[in-house]
């Protein structure tokens, strides 16, 4: 009976590993972006890919606007140079 119990535990462990590695993880990767967020500490945060794309594109646009704003001289500085 001890051998049967170990065999059952081994088979169950292999089944759980297979389901996790070949079904759960690929589904999560296909539909979600996972990241850790500063306010949550070490907890993971899951975003649907379409939501993550929207957040990222807005952040990229804001960052690009901020960088371009710093590089272009203001209109008053341009008038003084003339």
VMD Tcl script that builds the backbone (N, CA, C; Angstrom):
set m [mol new atoms 246]
animate dup $m
set s [atomselect $m all]
$s set {name element resname resid chain x y z} {
  {N N UNK 1 A 0.805 -1.211 0.000}
  {CA C UNK 1 A 0.000 0.000 0.000}
  {C C UNK 1 A 0.841 1.266 0.000}
  {N N UNK 2 A 1.978 1.242 0.631}
  {CA C UNK 2 A 2.855 2.405 0.625}
  {C C UNK 2 A 3.346 2.675 -0.792}
  {N N UNK 3 A 3.658 1.633 -1.547}
  {CA C UNK 3 A 4.117 1.777 -2.918}
  {C C UNK 3 A 3.005 2.357 -3.781}
  {N N UNK 4 A 1.768 1.897 -3.567}
  {CA C UNK 4 A 0.629 2.437 -4.322}
  {C C UNK 4 A 0.430 3.918 -4.021}
  {N N UNK 5 A 0.586 4.306 -2.763}
  {CA C UNK 5 A 0.438 5.713 -2.382}
  {C C UNK 5 A 1.493 6.590 -3.028}
  {N N UNK 6 A 2.729 6.099 -3.052}
  {CA C UNK 6 A 3.810 6.867 -3.685}
  {C C UNK 6 A 3.585 6.973 -5.187}
  {N N UNK 7 A 3.111 5.871 -5.786}
  {CA C UNK 7 A 2.838 5.884 -7.219}
  {C C UNK 7 A 1.719 6.867 -7.542}
  {N N UNK 8 A 0.674 6.870 -6.712}
  {CA C UNK 8 A -0.434 7.797 -6.903}
  {C C UNK 8 A 0.043 9.245 -6.752}
  {N N UNK 9 A 0.864 9.508 -5.733}
  {CA C UNK 9 A 1.399 10.857 -5.533}
  {C C UNK 9 A 2.254 11.289 -6.716}
  {N N UNK 10 A 3.076 10.367 -7.236}
  {CA C UNK 10 A 3.930 10.678 -8.377}
  {C C UNK 10 A 3.087 10.992 -9.614}
  {N N UNK 11 A 2.079 10.176 -9.879}
  {CA C UNK 11 A 1.214 10.414 -11.039}
  {C C UNK 11 A 0.439 11.722 -10.901}
  {N N UNK 12 A -0.065 11.990 -9.707}
  {CA C UNK 12 A -0.798 13.236 -9.479}
  {C C UNK 12 A 0.125 14.445 -9.668}
  {N N UNK 13 A 1.355 14.346 -9.159}
  {CA C UNK 13 A 2.323 15.428 -9.332}
  {C C UNK 13 A 2.642 15.674 -10.794}
  {N N UNK 14 A 2.796 14.606 -11.550}
  {CA C UNK 14 A 3.071 14.742 -12.978}
  {C C UNK 14 A 1.883 15.358 -13.715}
  {N N UNK 15 A 0.661 14.955 -13.328}
  {CA C UNK 15 A -0.536 15.513 -13.954}
  {C C UNK 15 A -0.658 17.011 -13.673}
  {N N UNK 16 A -0.443 17.397 -12.427}
  {CA C UNK 16 A -0.523 18.816 -12.056}
  {C C UNK 16 A 0.537 19.615 -12.805}
  {N N UNK 17 A 1.752 19.079 -12.883}
  {CA C UNK 17 A 2.811 19.768 -13.623}
  {C C UNK 17 A 2.433 19.928 -15.092}
  {N N UNK 18 A 1.932 18.858 -15.711}
  {CA C UNK 18 A 1.556 18.910 -17.123}
  {C C UNK 18 A 0.477 19.961 -17.365}
  {N N UNK 19 A -0.569 19.944 -16.545}
  {CA C UNK 19 A -1.665 20.906 -16.716}
  {C C UNK 19 A -1.150 22.331 -16.545}
  {N N UNK 20 A -0.323 22.538 -15.538}
  {CA C UNK 20 A 0.200 23.878 -15.283}
  {C C UNK 20 A 1.124 24.329 -16.409}
  {N N UNK 21 A 2.072 23.500 -16.801}
  {CA C UNK 21 A 3.082 23.896 -17.783}
  {C C UNK 21 A 2.548 23.968 -19.207}
  {N N UNK 22 A 1.591 23.116 -19.542}
  {CA C UNK 22 A 1.161 23.030 -20.939}
  {C C UNK 22 A -0.227 23.617 -21.216}
  {N N UNK 23 A -0.962 23.956 -20.163}
  {CA C UNK 23 A -2.298 24.520 -20.383}
  {C C UNK 23 A -2.443 25.885 -19.712}
  {N N UNK 24 A -2.205 25.951 -18.401}
  {CA C UNK 24 A -2.445 27.192 -17.652}
  {C C UNK 24 A -1.486 28.301 -18.087}
  {N N UNK 25 A -0.198 28.040 -18.081}
  {CA C UNK 25 A 0.780 29.078 -18.411}
  {C C UNK 25 A 0.620 29.580 -19.846}
  {N N UNK 26 A 0.481 28.698 -20.856}
  {CA C UNK 26 A 0.266 29.234 -22.207}
  {C C UNK 26 A -1.016 30.063 -22.344}
  {N N UNK 27 A -2.079 29.672 -21.644}
  {CA C UNK 27 A -3.304 30.482 -21.694}
  {C C UNK 27 A -3.091 31.853 -21.065}
  {N N UNK 28 A -2.409 31.899 -19.935}
  {CA C UNK 28 A -2.118 33.188 -19.306}
  {C C UNK 28 A -1.254 34.055 -20.215}
  {N N UNK 29 A -0.241 33.463 -20.834}
  {CA C UNK 29 A 0.634 34.225 -21.720}
  {C C UNK 29 A -0.104 34.744 -22.943}
  {N N UNK 30 A -1.063 33.989 -23.420}
  {CA C UNK 30 A -1.786 34.390 -24.631}
  {C C UNK 30 A -2.751 35.538 -24.372}
  {N N UNK 31 A -3.301 35.639 -23.154}
  {CA C UNK 31 A -4.374 36.604 -22.918}
  {C C UNK 31 A -4.060 37.686 -21.890}
  {N N UNK 32 A -2.961 37.545 -21.139}
  {CA C UNK 32 A -2.669 38.499 -20.076}
  {C C UNK 32 A -1.215 38.909 -20.097}
  {N N UNK 33 A -0.961 40.108 -19.570}
  {CA C UNK 33 A 0.390 40.568 -19.302}
  {C C UNK 33 A 0.520 40.598 -17.788}
  {N N UNK 34 A 1.560 39.985 -17.263}
  {CA C UNK 34 A 1.746 39.873 -15.816}
  {C C UNK 34 A 2.930 40.736 -15.410}
  {N N UNK 35 A 2.742 41.539 -14.388}
  {CA C UNK 35 A 3.821 42.388 -13.897}
  {C C UNK 35 A 3.659 42.580 -12.395}
  {N N UNK 36 A 4.720 43.020 -11.762}
  {CA C UNK 36 A 4.596 43.400 -10.355}
  {C C UNK 36 A 4.439 44.909 -10.318}
  {N N UNK 37 A 3.553 45.367 -9.480}
  {CA C UNK 37 A 3.275 46.799 -9.396}
  {C C UNK 37 A 3.801 47.319 -8.063}
  {N N UNK 38 A 4.310 48.527 -8.073}
  {CA C UNK 38 A 4.915 49.094 -6.870}
  {C C UNK 38 A 3.956 49.142 -5.676}
  {N N UNK 39 A 2.710 49.562 -5.838}
  {CA C UNK 39 A 1.833 49.635 -4.664}
  {C C UNK 39 A 1.495 48.272 -4.057}
  {N N UNK 40 A 1.609 47.204 -4.832}
  {CA C UNK 40 A 1.220 45.885 -4.322}
  {C C UNK 40 A 2.382 45.124 -3.719}
  {N N UNK 41 A 3.563 45.690 -3.719}
  {CA C UNK 41 A 4.716 45.000 -3.146}
  {C C UNK 41 A 5.184 43.879 -4.046}
  {N N UNK 42 A 5.143 42.666 -3.531}
  {CA C UNK 42 A 5.642 41.526 -4.308}
  {C C UNK 42 A 4.526 40.775 -5.027}
  {N N UNK 43 A 3.288 41.245 -4.906}
  {CA C UNK 43 A 2.175 40.565 -5.581}
  {C C UNK 43 A 2.201 40.848 -7.072}
  {N N UNK 44 A 1.758 39.877 -7.854}
  {CA C UNK 44 A 1.684 40.037 -9.296}
  {C C UNK 44 A 0.346 40.647 -9.682}
  {N N UNK 45 A 0.363 41.454 -10.726}
  {CA C UNK 45 A -0.842 42.092 -11.241}
  {C C UNK 45 A -1.036 41.608 -12.669}
  {N N UNK 46 A -2.257 41.186 -12.987}
  {CA C UNK 46 A -2.576 40.668 -14.316}
  {C C UNK 46 A -3.409 41.698 -15.071}
  {N N UNK 47 A -2.949 42.050 -16.279}
  {CA C UNK 47 A -3.689 42.949 -17.151}
  {C C UNK 47 A -4.065 42.184 -18.410}
  {N N UNK 48 A -5.289 42.366 -18.880}
  {CA C UNK 48 A -5.615 41.808 -20.192}
  {C C UNK 48 A -4.736 42.517 -21.212}
  {N N UNK 49 A -4.355 41.803 -22.252}
  {CA C UNK 49 A -3.395 42.362 -23.211}
  {C C UNK 49 A -3.913 43.637 -23.867}
  {N N UNK 50 A -5.204 43.721 -24.172}
  {CA C UNK 50 A -5.711 44.941 -24.804}
  {C C UNK 50 A -5.658 46.120 -23.835}
  {N N UNK 51 A -5.906 45.897 -22.561}
  {CA C UNK 51 A -5.818 46.963 -21.561}
  {C C UNK 51 A -4.366 47.386 -21.387}
  {N N UNK 52 A -3.450 46.403 -21.331}
  {CA C UNK 52 A -2.033 46.722 -21.174}
  {C C UNK 52 A -1.530 47.538 -22.370}
  {N N UNK 53 A -1.957 47.178 -23.569}
  {CA C UNK 53 A -1.541 47.918 -24.764}
  {C C UNK 53 A -2.023 49.373 -24.688}
  {N N UNK 54 A -3.254 49.577 -24.240}
  {CA C UNK 54 A -3.788 50.934 -24.100}
  {C C UNK 54 A -2.986 51.731 -23.067}
  {N N UNK 55 A -2.715 51.140 -21.904}
  {CA C UNK 55 A -1.942 51.826 -20.868}
  {C C UNK 55 A -0.534 52.156 -21.358}
  {N N UNK 56 A 0.082 51.190 -22.008}
  {CA C UNK 56 A 1.448 51.388 -22.477}
  {C C UNK 56 A 1.524 52.445 -23.572}
  {N N UNK 57 A 0.576 52.442 -24.503}
  {CA C UNK 57 A 0.619 53.432 -25.581}
  {C C UNK 57 A 0.382 54.839 -25.040}
  {N N UNK 58 A -0.496 54.973 -24.058}
  {CA C UNK 58 A -0.704 56.305 -23.455}
  {C C UNK 58 A 0.524 56.761 -22.694}
  {N N UNK 59 A 1.167 55.845 -21.971}
  {CA C UNK 59 A 2.376 56.203 -21.228}
  {C C UNK 59 A 3.502 56.565 -22.187}
  {N N UNK 60 A 3.658 55.803 -23.265}
  {CA C UNK 60 A 4.689 56.106 -24.253}
  {C C UNK 60 A 4.453 57.468 -24.896}
  {N N UNK 61 A 3.205 57.756 -25.210}
  {CA C UNK 61 A 2.862 59.036 -25.826}
  {C C UNK 61 A 3.164 60.185 -24.862}
  {N N UNK 62 A 2.791 60.022 -23.609}
  {CA C UNK 62 A 3.067 61.052 -22.615}
  {C C UNK 62 A 4.548 61.266 -22.404}
  {N N UNK 63 A 5.303 60.167 -22.365}
  {CA C UNK 63 A 6.747 60.271 -22.186}
  {C C UNK 63 A 7.394 60.954 -23.390}
  {N N UNK 64 A 6.982 60.585 -24.580}
  {CA C UNK 64 A 7.517 61.198 -25.795}
  {C C UNK 64 A 7.199 62.691 -25.822}
  {N N UNK 65 A 5.974 63.057 -25.466}
  {CA C UNK 65 A 5.582 64.469 -25.422}
  {C C UNK 65 A 6.446 65.218 -24.406}
  {N N UNK 66 A 6.689 64.604 -23.251}
  {CA C UNK 66 A 7.511 65.225 -22.214}
  {C C UNK 66 A 8.941 65.434 -22.710}
  {N N UNK 67 A 9.494 64.425 -23.384}
  {CA C UNK 67 A 10.872 64.544 -23.888}
  {C C UNK 67 A 10.982 65.600 -24.972}
  {N N UNK 68 A 10.021 65.647 -25.878}
  {CA C UNK 68 A 10.056 66.643 -26.948}
  {C C UNK 68 A 9.846 68.045 -26.397}
  {N N UNK 69 A 9.033 68.175 -25.377}
  {CA C UNK 69 A 8.773 69.482 -24.775}
  {C C UNK 69 A 10.045 70.041 -24.138}
  {N N UNK 70 A 10.861 69.177 -23.553}
  {CA C UNK 70 A 12.096 69.631 -22.927}
  {C C UNK 70 A 13.131 70.056 -23.965}
  {N N UNK 71 A 13.128 69.404 -25.141}
  {CA C UNK 71 A 14.146 69.683 -26.150}
  {C C UNK 71 A 13.825 70.909 -26.991}
  {N N UNK 72 A 12.558 71.203 -27.219}
  {CA C UNK 72 A 12.215 72.346 -28.059}
  {C C UNK 72 A 12.259 73.616 -27.219}
  {N N UNK 73 A 12.886 74.660 -27.728}
  {CA C UNK 73 A 12.931 75.912 -26.960}
  {C C UNK 73 A 11.539 76.536 -26.914}
  {N N UNK 74 A 11.282 77.234 -25.848}
  {CA C UNK 74 A 9.976 77.887 -25.740}
  {C C UNK 74 A 9.923 79.064 -26.707}
  {N N UNK 75 A 8.744 79.548 -26.976}
  {CA C UNK 75 A 8.566 80.630 -27.954}
  {C C UNK 75 A 9.248 81.922 -27.478}
  {N N UNK 76 A 9.265 82.167 -26.175}
  {CA C UNK 76 A 9.914 83.388 -25.684}
  {C C UNK 76 A 11.425 83.322 -25.900}
  {N N UNK 77 A 12.034 82.153 -25.752}
  {CA C UNK 77 A 13.469 82.025 -25.975}
  {C C UNK 77 A 13.784 82.193 -27.473}
  {N N UNK 78 A 12.888 81.714 -28.325}
  {CA C UNK 78 A 13.109 81.846 -29.769}
  {C C UNK 78 A 13.026 83.317 -30.180}
  {N N UNK 79 A 12.124 84.082 -29.570}
  {CA C UNK 79 A 11.968 85.488 -29.902}
  {C C UNK 79 A 13.182 86.290 -29.452}
  {N N UNK 80 A 13.764 85.929 -28.298}
  {CA C UNK 80 A 14.942 86.631 -27.793}
  {C C UNK 80 A 16.121 86.380 -28.713}
  {N N UNK 81 A 16.236 85.179 -29.232}
  {CA C UNK 81 A 17.355 84.852 -30.107}
  {C C UNK 81 A 17.290 85.614 -31.428}
  {N N UNK 82 A 16.117 85.983 -31.880}
  {CA C UNK 82 A 15.966 86.726 -33.140}
  {C C UNK 82 A 16.369 88.138 -32.911}
}
mol reanalyze $m
mol bondsrecalc $m
mol representation Tube
mol addrep $m
